[in-house]
């Protein structure tokens, strides 16, 4: 009798998603959008998360030897947001592959065995993979420099052929001065947020990598939409991985606004 062999892993898409503050998990439309999105994805072998909320040099990877608590990196919210759990399996094999691909680029790779997943990682994962049955490792951004992150993404591109889902988790516009819970969550966004969202959608539709990397001089209201660039920066890495493995053709999977912030999210196939 001929023995069965394991199926080859599916070539995975690459995602950039707007992850939201913890209360975005209470938004029925957003959670439904993420659930629908994940239902249409091939099943990943594992997940590499790059969140706007972990900047650390040298490039660092979250715990792979022993499970660590989630990082509740926010303040002043109701208690229920601090009791969320997400016990995904660890991904030591993925971490080792990342180390091999990155090499000495950006100062090499550090293993932070004290680090759990922060809210930029676990908030969307709870909605997309609620069974917490896919191994996850989170990777820090060692810099916010667009071209360095783009190059880092290019180095990580082979992961998608091994069944790894690369996810950049940020926010397409991120100015917390717009956040006002006294207003309806779906109220019309501020003009700068709407203008930047439209520009971003068009730039990605054209596959204009240079425009995205140089958004601070090319996008309308760039400094208002992103007073600091950390929530836009995960897109650079996603673009690099896509560019190195087939091109930057993308589809806008999630759109709309939440308290003035653009939730637009893309998939690169």
DRENDO-1510 file (C-alpha; in Angstrom, 1 decimal, always signed):
<recs>
REC; n; res; u; v; w
REC; 1; UNK; +0.0; +0.0; +0.0 .
REC; 2; UNK; +1.4; +3.4; -1.0 .
REC; 3; UNK; +1.8; +5.8; +1.9 .
REC; 4; UNK; +0.0; +9.1; +1.8 .
REC; 5; UNK; +2.1; +12.3; +1.6 .
REC; 6; UNK; +1.2; +15.6; +3.2 .
REC; 7; UNK; -0.3; +18.1; +0.9 .
REC; 8; UNK; +1.9; +21.0; -0.2 .
REC; 9; UNK; +1.1; +24.2; +1.6 .
REC; 10; UNK; -1.0; +26.7; -0.4 .
REC; 11; UNK; +0.6; +29.9; -1.6 .
REC; 12; UNK; -0.8; +32.5; +0.7 .
REC; 13; UNK; -1.9; +36.0; +0.0 .
REC; 14; UNK; -0.5; +38.9; +2.0 .
REC; 15; UNK; -2.7; +41.2; +4.0 .
REC; 16; UNK; -2.7; +44.7; +5.3 .
REC; 17; UNK; -5.5; +45.4; +7.6 .
REC; 18; UNK; -6.7; +48.2; +9.8 .
REC; 19; UNK; -6.9; +46.6; +13.2 .
REC; 20; UNK; -8.6; +49.2; +15.3 .
REC; 21; UNK; -8.6; +50.0; +19.0 .
REC; 22; UNK; -10.0; +47.2; +21.2 .
REC; 23; UNK; -13.6; +48.7; +21.0 .
REC; 24; UNK; -13.6; +48.1; +17.3 .
REC; 25; UNK; -14.2; +44.5; +18.2 .
REC; 26; UNK; -17.7; +45.6; +19.3 .
REC; 27; UNK; -18.5; +46.9; +15.8 .
REC; 28; UNK; -20.7; +44.2; +14.3 .
REC; 29; UNK; -19.9; +45.3; +10.7 .
REC; 30; UNK; -16.2; +45.2; +11.1 .
REC; 31; UNK; -16.1; +41.8; +12.9 .
REC; 32; UNK; -18.4; +40.4; +10.1 .
REC; 33; UNK; -16.1; +41.8; +7.5 .
REC; 34; UNK; -13.1; +40.1; +9.0 .
REC; 35; UNK; -14.9; +36.8; +9.5 .
REC; 36; UNK; -16.0; +36.9; +5.9 .
REC; 37; UNK; -12.5; +37.8; +4.7 .
REC; 38; UNK; -10.8; +34.9; +6.6 .
REC; 39; UNK; -13.5; +32.4; +5.3 .
REC; 40; UNK; -12.3; +33.2; +1.8 .
REC; 41; UNK; -8.6; +32.7; +2.6 .
REC; 42; UNK; -6.8; +29.4; +2.1 .
REC; 43; UNK; -5.9; +27.8; +5.5 .
REC; 44; UNK; -2.5; +29.1; +6.6 .
REC; 45; UNK; +0.1; +26.9; +8.0 .
REC; 46; UNK; +1.1; +29.7; +10.3 .
REC; 47; UNK; +0.9; +33.5; +10.6 .
REC; 48; UNK; +3.5; +36.2; +10.8 .
REC; 49; UNK; +2.0; +39.3; +12.3 .
REC; 50; UNK; +3.6; +42.8; +12.0 .
REC; 51; UNK; +1.8; +45.3; +14.2 .
REC; 52; UNK; +2.0; +49.0; +14.4 .
REC; 53; UNK; +2.3; +48.6; +18.1 .
REC; 54; UNK; +5.7; +46.9; +18.3 .
REC; 55; UNK; +8.7; +49.0; +17.2 .
REC; 56; UNK; +11.9; +47.5; +18.3 .
REC; 57; UNK; +15.5; +47.3; +16.9 .
REC; 58; UNK; +17.0; +44.9; +16.3 .
REC; 59; UNK; +14.1; +43.2; +14.6 .
REC; 60; UNK; +12.5; +41.0; +17.3 .
REC; 61; UNK; +10.2; +38.0; +17.4 .
REC; 62; UNK; +7.7; +37.2; +20.0 .
REC; 63; UNK; +7.9; +34.2; +22.4 .
REC; 64; UNK; +8.4; +30.8; +20.7 .
REC; 65; UNK; +9.4; +28.6; +23.7 .
REC; 66; UNK; +6.6; +29.2; +26.2 .
REC; 67; UNK; +3.3; +30.9; +25.9 .
REC; 68; UNK; +3.2; +34.5; +27.2 .
REC; 69; UNK; +0.2; +36.6; +28.2 .
REC; 70; UNK; -1.3; +39.0; +25.7 .
REC; 71; UNK; +0.1; +42.6; +25.8 .
REC; 72; UNK; -2.8; +44.9; +26.8 .
REC; 73; UNK; -1.0; +48.0; +25.4 .
REC; 74; UNK; -3.8; +50.5; +26.0 .
REC; 75; UNK; -5.2; +52.4; +28.9 .
REC; 76; UNK; -8.5; +53.7; +30.3 .
REC; 77; UNK; -10.8; +51.1; +28.7 .
REC; 78; UNK; -13.5; +49.0; +30.4 .
REC; 79; UNK; -12.3; +45.9; +32.2 .
REC; 80; UNK; -13.7; +43.5; +29.6 .
REC; 81; UNK; -11.0; +44.5; +27.2 .
REC; 82; UNK; -8.3; +43.3; +29.6 .
REC; 83; UNK; -9.8; +39.8; +30.0 .
REC; 84; UNK; -9.6; +38.9; +26.3 .
REC; 85; UNK; -7.5; +35.8; +25.7 .
REC; 86; UNK; -6.0; +34.3; +22.5 .
REC; 87; UNK; -4.1; +31.1; +23.0 .
REC; 88; UNK; -2.7; +30.4; +19.6 .
REC; 89; UNK; +0.0; +27.8; +19.2 .
REC; 90; UNK; +3.6; +29.1; +19.2 .
REC; 91; UNK; +5.5; +29.1; +15.9 .
REC; 92; UNK; +9.2; +28.2; +16.6 .
REC; 93; UNK; +9.7; +26.8; +13.1 .
REC; 94; UNK; +8.4; +30.0; +11.5 .
REC; 95; UNK; +10.7; +32.1; +13.8 .
REC; 96; UNK; +13.7; +30.0; +12.6 .
REC; 97; UNK; +12.7; +30.5; +9.0 .
REC; 98; UNK; +12.4; +34.3; +9.5 .
REC; 99; UNK; +15.8; +34.3; +11.1 .
REC; 100; UNK; +17.3; +32.6; +8.0 .
REC; 101; UNK; +15.6; +34.9; +5.5 .
REC; 102; UNK; +16.4; +38.1; +7.3 .
REC; 103; UNK; +20.0; +37.2; +8.1 .
REC; 104; UNK; +22.1; +40.3; +9.1 .
REC; 105; UNK; +19.6; +42.7; +7.5 .
REC; 106; UNK; +18.5; +45.5; +9.8 .
REC; 107; UNK; +20.9; +44.3; +12.6 .
REC; 108; UNK; +19.8; +40.6; +12.6 .
REC; 109; UNK; +17.0; +39.0; +14.6 .
REC; 110; UNK; +16.4; +38.9; +18.3 .
REC; 111; UNK; +14.1; +36.4; +20.1 .
REC; 112; UNK; +12.1; +38.1; +22.9 .
REC; 113; UNK; +10.8; +35.2; +24.9 .
REC; 114; UNK; +9.0; +37.6; +27.3 .
REC; 115; UNK; +6.8; +39.1; +24.5 .
REC; 116; UNK; +3.2; +38.1; +23.9 .
REC; 117; UNK; +0.9; +39.3; +21.1 .
REC; 118; UNK; -0.2; +43.0; +21.4 .
REC; 119; UNK; -3.6; +44.3; +20.5 .
REC; 120; UNK; -2.6; +45.1; +16.9 .
REC; 121; UNK; -2.1; +41.3; +16.5 .
REC; 122; UNK; -4.7; +39.6; +18.6 .
REC; 123; UNK; -7.7; +41.9; +18.1 .
REC; 124; UNK; -8.0; +41.1; +14.4 .
REC; 125; UNK; -6.9; +37.4; +14.9 .
REC; 126; UNK; -9.8; +36.9; +17.4 .
REC; 127; UNK; -12.2; +37.8; +14.6 .
REC; 128; UNK; -10.4; +36.1; +11.7 .
REC; 129; UNK; -9.2; +32.9; +13.4 .
REC; 130; UNK; -11.4; +32.6; +16.5 .
REC; 131; UNK; -10.5; +29.0; +17.2 .
REC; 132; UNK; -6.9; +30.1; +17.8 .
REC; 133; UNK; -5.6; +27.0; +16.1 .
REC; 134; UNK; -3.1; +28.5; +13.7 .
REC; 135; UNK; +0.5; +29.1; +15.1 .
REC; 136; UNK; +1.4; +32.8; +15.3 .
REC; 137; UNK; +4.6; +34.7; +15.8 .
REC; 138; UNK; +4.7; +38.5; +15.9 .
REC; 139; UNK; +7.6; +40.5; +14.5 .
REC; 140; UNK; +8.7; +44.0; +15.4 .
REC; 141; UNK; +9.3; +46.8; +13.0 .
REC; 142; UNK; +13.0; +47.7; +13.5 .
REC; 143; UNK; +12.5; +51.0; +11.8 .
REC; 144; UNK; +9.8; +53.2; +10.2 .
REC; 145; UNK; +11.9; +53.9; +7.2 .
REC; 146; UNK; +9.7; +53.0; +4.1 .
REC; 147; UNK; +12.4; +51.6; +1.9 .
REC; 148; UNK; +14.0; +49.6; +4.7 .
REC; 149; UNK; +10.7; +48.0; +5.6 .
REC; 150; UNK; +9.9; +47.4; +1.9 .
REC; 151; UNK; +13.3; +45.6; +1.6 .
REC; 152; UNK; +12.5; +43.6; +4.7 .
REC; 153; UNK; +9.2; +42.5; +3.2 .
REC; 154; UNK; +11.0; +41.4; +0.0 .
REC; 155; UNK; +13.3; +39.2; +2.1 .
REC; 156; UNK; +10.2; +37.6; +3.8 .
REC; 157; UNK; +8.4; +36.9; +0.5 .
REC; 158; UNK; +9.4; +33.2; +0.3 .
REC; 159; UNK; +7.3; +32.6; +3.4 .
REC; 160; UNK; +4.1; +32.7; +1.4 .
REC; 161; UNK; +5.2; +29.7; -0.6 .
REC; 162; UNK; +5.5; +27.7; +2.6 .
REC; 163; UNK; +1.9; +28.5; +3.7 .
REC; 164; UNK; +2.6; +31.5; +5.9 .
REC; 165; UNK; +0.1; +34.3; +6.0 .
REC; 166; UNK; +2.0; +37.6; +6.3 .
REC; 167; UNK; -0.2; +40.2; +7.9 .
REC; 168; UNK; +0.7; +43.9; +8.3 .
REC; 169; UNK; -1.6; +45.4; +10.9 .
REC; 170; UNK; -2.0; +49.1; +11.1 .
REC; 171; UNK; -4.7; +51.7; +10.2 .
REC; 172; UNK; -5.2; +53.5; +6.8 .
REC; 173; UNK; -5.8; +56.8; +8.6 .
REC; 174; UNK; -4.8; +57.2; +12.3 .
REC; 175; UNK; -5.4; +60.5; +14.0 .
REC; 176; UNK; -6.8; +59.9; +17.4 .
REC; 177; UNK; -7.9; +63.5; +17.7 .
REC; 178; UNK; -10.8; +62.5; +15.5 .
REC; 179; UNK; -11.9; +59.8; +17.9 .
REC; 180; UNK; -15.0; +61.1; +19.8 .
REC; 181; UNK; -17.2; +58.4; +21.3 .
REC; 182; UNK; -20.0; +61.0; +21.8 .
REC; 183; UNK; -20.5; +60.9; +18.0 .
REC; 184; UNK; -21.9; +57.9; +16.0 .
REC; 185; UNK; -19.1; +55.5; +15.0 .
REC; 186; UNK; -20.3; +55.7; +11.4 .
REC; 187; UNK; -20.6; +59.4; +11.2 .
REC; 188; UNK; -19.1; +61.1; +8.1 .
REC; 189; UNK; -15.3; +61.2; +8.4 .
REC; 190; UNK; -13.3; +64.4; +8.6 .
REC; 191; UNK; -12.3; +65.7; +5.2 .
REC; 192; UNK; -8.6; +64.8; +5.6 .
REC; 193; UNK; -9.4; +61.2; +6.4 .
REC; 194; UNK; -11.7; +60.9; +3.5 .
REC; 195; UNK; -9.2; +62.5; +1.1 .
REC; 196; UNK; -6.4; +60.3; +2.3 .
REC; 197; UNK; -8.5; +57.2; +2.1 .
REC; 198; UNK; -9.5; +57.9; -1.5 .
REC; 199; UNK; -5.9; +58.7; -2.4 .
REC; 200; UNK; -4.7; +55.4; -0.9 .
REC; 201; UNK; -7.3; +53.4; -2.6 .
REC; 202; UNK; -6.3; +54.8; -6.0 .
REC; 203; UNK; -2.6; +54.5; -5.4 .
REC; 204; UNK; -3.0; +50.8; -4.5 .
REC; 205; UNK; -5.4; +50.2; -7.4 .
REC; 206; UNK; -2.7; +51.5; -9.7 .
REC; 207; UNK; +0.0; +49.4; -7.9 .
REC; 208; UNK; +2.0; +52.7; -7.4 .
REC; 209; UNK; +4.5; +51.5; -4.9 .
REC; 210; UNK; +6.6; +54.7; -5.1 .
REC; 211; UNK; +3.6; +56.8; -4.2 .
REC; 212; UNK; +2.8; +54.7; -1.2 .
REC; 213; UNK; +6.4; +54.7; +0.1 .
REC; 214; UNK; +6.6; +58.5; -0.5 .
REC; 215; UNK; +3.1; +59.2; +0.9 .
REC; 216; UNK; +4.3; +62.0; +3.1 .
REC; 217; UNK; +5.0; +64.2; +0.1 .
REC; 218; UNK; +2.4; +62.8; -2.4 .
REC; 219; UNK; -0.8; +62.1; -0.4 .
REC; 220; UNK; -3.3; +64.8; +0.6 .
REC; 221; UNK; -3.4; +65.6; +4.3 .
REC; 222; UNK; -0.6; +63.1; +4.9 .
REC; 223; UNK; +0.6; +64.6; +8.1 .
REC; 224; UNK; -3.0; +65.0; +9.4 .
REC; 225; UNK; -4.0; +61.5; +8.5 .
REC; 226; UNK; -0.8; +60.1; +10.1 .
REC; 227; UNK; +0.7; +62.5; +12.7 .
REC; 228; UNK; +3.1; +59.6; +13.2 .
REC; 229; UNK; +3.7; +56.9; +10.5 .
REC; 230; UNK; +3.7; +53.7; +12.6 .
REC; 231; UNK; +0.1; +52.7; +11.5 .
REC; 232; UNK; +0.9; +53.1; +7.8 .
REC; 233; UNK; +4.3; +51.5; +8.0 .
REC; 234; UNK; +3.2; +47.8; +8.1 .
REC; 235; UNK; +1.9; +48.4; +4.5 .
REC; 236; UNK; +5.5; +48.9; +3.4 .
REC; 237; UNK; +6.5; +45.4; +4.5 .
REC; 238; UNK; +3.4; +43.9; +2.9 .
REC; 239; UNK; +4.1; +45.7; -0.4 .
REC; 240; UNK; +7.7; +44.4; -0.3 .
REC; 241; UNK; +6.7; +40.8; +0.1 .
REC; 242; UNK; +4.1; +41.1; -2.6 .
REC; 243; UNK; +6.5; +42.9; -5.0 .
REC; 244; UNK; +9.1; +40.1; -4.6 .
REC; 245; UNK; +6.7; +37.3; -5.2 .
REC; 246; UNK; +4.4; +38.1; -8.1 .
REC; 247; UNK; +3.6; +41.8; -8.0 .
REC; 248; UNK; +1.4; +44.2; -6.1 .
REC; 249; UNK; -2.0; +43.5; -7.6 .
REC; 250; UNK; -4.4; +44.1; -4.7 .
REC; 251; UNK; -8.0; +44.1; -3.8 .
REC; 252; UNK; -9.6; +46.4; -1.2 .
REC; 253; UNK; -11.4; +44.0; +1.0 .
REC; 254; UNK; -12.6; +46.3; +3.9 .
REC; 255; UNK; -13.6; +49.9; +3.6 .
REC; 256; UNK; -15.6; +52.5; +5.5 .
REC; 257; UNK; -14.8; +54.6; +8.6 .
REC; 258; UNK; -14.9; +54.2; +12.3 .
REC; 259; UNK; -15.0; +57.4; +14.4 .
REC; 260; UNK; -13.3; +59.1; +11.5 .
REC; 261; UNK; -10.6; +56.6; +10.9 .
REC; 262; UNK; -10.3; +54.7; +7.6 .
REC; 263; UNK; -10.7; +50.9; +8.0 .
REC; 264; UNK; -9.6; +50.2; +4.5 .
REC; 265; UNK; -7.7; +47.0; +4.2 .
REC; 266; UNK; -6.1; +45.2; +1.3 .
REC; 267; UNK; -5.2; +41.7; +0.1 .
REC; 268; UNK; -2.3; +41.1; -2.2 .
REC; 269; UNK; -2.5; +37.9; -4.2 .
</recs>
